[in-house]
């Protein structure tokens, strides 16, 4: 096994992937955007490169000689056009993979990424899957559904207002929710034991209702939360009120709508069940909430 490259190593899934690989004794080269992050990973025993995913030449150099790559498509809340931003990254990532003939890529994708339209920002993941498949690499597309860590965006709202907003018709429908540390472990396993052919892998976590999540969060915060389900027509406006730019709020509302319509359901080639519970994730999140920047690397 040669060098394994991990992009997005400062994000939740990328860092979990790198940690799992290091624990398994792999030679890991992480890709980060800041020198301070590179130094932190070097202290953990990884090789590190400072590079951005839209720099095809620099990314290609960082992929030189690697046996596998973990990659994702960052969701940037500051850009003027989500599709233009995604396509610039897709062209660079797929181009660098093709240039260096990377034999295996593990990509953080999503349920619904098999669909070309109607899923909001997930359409970018569909395009990245297709672009990577066209390079000739063996692609392992990991397709989780809801992240347990999505509650991070609601902690301060719940703490300050006592309200837990739900962007769905009901708060009482159980949905599988995956801890990002489990996704990282699945990604590491795939990189250490590449499949014979490309595949899409659904990652299925324990199922919870939004009301159960709200009860757990309320207990952790020491207050009872009011669960407020928002009607479809209010989603984009509520997201704008929360600080999202209008075009991003519209895209995220489209994502919620796709979920309501069942478009994000598992449809991969196979599935993997993981078992980290929400309470364990919530305990960890409450220790770290408030950190990070506006680029969602997951």
Residue pairs with C-beta under 8 A, 6 or more apart in sequence:
1 26
1 27
1 67
1 192
2 27
2 65
2 66
2 67
3 27
3 28
3 29
3 47
3 65
3 66
3 67
4 21
4 26
4 27
4 28
4 29
4 66
4 67
4 68
4 69
4 70
4 191
4 192
5 28
5 29
5 30
5 31
5 62
5 63
5 66
5 68
5 69
5 70
6 14
6 17
6 18
6 21
6 28
6 29
6 30
6 31
6 69
6 70
7 14
7 31
7 53
7 69
7 70
7 71
7 72
8 14
8 31
8 70
8 71
8 72
8 74
8 108
8 297
8 298
9 15
9 17
9 18
9 30
9 31
9 32
9 37
9 41
9 46
9 48
10 32
10 33
10 34
10 37
10 297
11 72
11 74
11 296
11 297
11 298
12 149
12 180
12 181
12 184
12 297
12 298
13 72
13 108
13 180
13 183
13 184
13 187
13 297
13 298
14 30
14 70
14 72
14 184
14 297
14 298
15 184
16 180
16 181
16 183
16 184
16 185
16 187
17 70
17 106
17 183
17 184
17 187
17 188
17 191
18 28
18 30
18 41
18 46
18 184
19 44
19 184
20 184
20 185
20 187
20 188
20 189
21 28
21 188
21 191
21 192
22 28
22 44
22 45
22 46
24 188
24 192
26 188
26 191
26 192
27 47
28 45
28 46
28 47
29 46
29 47
29 48
29 49
29 62
29 66
30 38
30 41
30 46
30 47
30 48
30 49
31 48
31 49
31 50
31 51
31 53
31 59
31 62
32 38
32 41
32 48
32 49
32 50
32 51
33 50
33 51
33 52
34 50
35 50
37 48
38 48
38 49
38 50
39 48
41 48
42 48
49 61
49 62
51 58
51 59
51 61
51 62
52 58
52 59
53 59
53 71
53 74
53 89
53 92
53 93
54 88
54 89
54 92
55 92
56 91
56 92
56 95
56 96
56 99
57 96
59 92
59 93
59 96
60 95
60 96
60 99
60 100
63 69
63 96
63 97
63 100
63 102
64 100
66 100
66 102
67 103
67 104
68 102
68 103
68 104
68 105
68 106
68 191
68 194
69 97
69 102
69 104
69 105
69 106
70 105
70 106
70 107
70 108
70 187
70 191
71 93
71 105
71 106
71 107
71 108
72 107
72 108
72 297
72 298
73 86
73 89
73 90
73 93
73 108
73 124
73 125
73 128
74 89
74 295
74 296
74 297
75 82
75 121
75 295
75 296
75 298
76 85
76 294
76 295
76 296
77 244
77 245
77 248
77 294
77 295
77 296
78 294
78 295
79 85
80 247
81 247
82 121
82 124
82 247
82 248
82 251
83 123
83 124
86 121
86 124
86 127
86 128
87 124
87 127
89 128
90 124
90 127
90 128
90 131
91 131
93 128
93 131
93 132
94 128
94 131
94 132
94 134
94 135
96 102
97 105
97 132
97 135
97 137
98 135
98 136
101 136
101 137
102 135
102 137
103 137
103 138
103 194
104 137
104 138
104 139
104 140
104 191
104 194
105 132
105 137
105 138
105 139
105 140
106 140
106 142
106 187
106 190
106 191
107 125
107 128
107 129
107 132
107 139
107 140
107 141
107 142
108 142
108 183
108 187
108 298
109 125
109 128
109 129
109 141
109 142
109 143
109 200
110 122
110 125
110 143
110 144
110 145
110 264
111 143
111 144
111 145
111 202
111 264
111 265
111 266
111 267
112 119
112 122
112 143
112 258
112 263
112 264
112 265
113 119
113 122
113 125
113 126
113 129
113 141
113 143
113 200
114 126
114 200
114 267
114 268
115 122
115 123
115 126
115 263
116 123
116 126
117 123
118 254
118 258
118 263
119 126
119 254
119 255
119 258
119 263
119 264
120 251
120 252
120 253
120 254
120 255
120 256
120 257
120 258
121 251
121 252
121 255
122 255
122 258
122 264
129 139
129 141
129 200
132 139
133 139
133 198
137 198
138 194
138 195
138 196
138 197
138 198
139 198
139 199
140 190
140 194
140 195
140 198
140 199
140 201
141 198
141 199
141 200
141 201
141 268
142 183
142 186
142 187
142 190
142 201
142 203
143 200
143 201
143 202
143 203
143 266
143 268
144 178
144 183
144 202
144 203
144 205
145 175
145 176
145 177
145 178
145 202
145 203
145 204
145 205
145 264
145 266
146 175
146 176
146 177
146 178
146 205
147 177
147 178
147 179
147 180
147 298
148 177
148 178
148 179
148 180
148 205
148 276
148 278
148 281
148 282
149 179
149 180
149 281
149 285
149 298
151 213
151 217
151 282
151 285
152 285
152 289
154 164
154 165
154 217
155 217
155 221
155 285
155 286
155 289
156 289
156 290
157 163
157 164
157 165
157 242
158 164
158 214
158 217
158 218
158 221
158 225
159 221
159 223
162 223
162 224
162 225
162 226
163 225
163 226
163 228
164 210
164 213
164 214
164 217
164 218
164 225
164 226
164 227
164 228
165 228
165 230
165 238
166 210
166 214
166 227
166 228
166 229
166 230
167 230
167 235
167 238
167 253
167 256
168 210
168 229
168 256
168 259
168 260
169 229
169 232
169 260
170 229
171 209
171 210
171 211
171 214
171 227
171 229
172 209
172 210
172 211
173 209
173 210
174 207
174 208
174 209
174 212
175 207
175 208
175 209
176 204
176 205
176 206
176 207
177 205
177 206
177 207
177 208
177 213
177 278
178 203
178 204
178 205
178 274
179 205
179 274
179 276
179 278
179 280
179 281
180 298
181 276
181 281
182 203
182 205
182 274
182 275
182 276
183 203
183 274
185 274
186 201
186 203
186 272
186 274
190 201
199 268
199 269
199 270
200 267
200 268
200 269
201 268
201 269
201 270
201 271
201 272
202 266
202 267
202 268
202 270
202 271
202 272
203 271
203 272
203 274
204 266
204 271
204 272
204 273
204 274
205 273
205 274
205 275
205 276
206 275
206 276
206 277
206 278
208 278
210 227
211 227
212 278
213 278
214 225
214 227
215 225
216 278
216 279
216 282
217 225
217 282
218 224
218 225
220 282
220 283
220 286
230 238
232 253
232 257
232 260
235 249
235 252
235 253
235 256
235 257
236 246
236 249
236 250
236 252
236 253
237 249
239 248
239 249
239 252
239 253
240 246
240 249
244 252
258 264
